[in-house]
Amino acid sequence: MKKVDRYSIPRIEDIFDYFPHGRKYSKLDIRQAYLQLGCDDETKELLAIKHPPRIVPLQPNALWGFFCSS
């Protein structure tokens, strides 16, 4: 029996369905990434964390590395 990953990376179709009116998207290749990625002031305005049942806007100085895949 395979253990289910509670924090798996979502499918891109699910992300687009969750943000039906989104205008800005980006692609991040995390295969060689460090645990944190720096971001500038302009980018901070675009960051948010998905925290059910809502989206929490943030303005951190870095992206945190809580990456996990199945």
Secondary structure, 3 states (H helix, E strand, C coil): CCCCCCCCCCCHHHHHHHCCCCCCCCCCCCCCCCCCEECCHHHHCCCEEEECCEEEECCCCEECCCCCCC
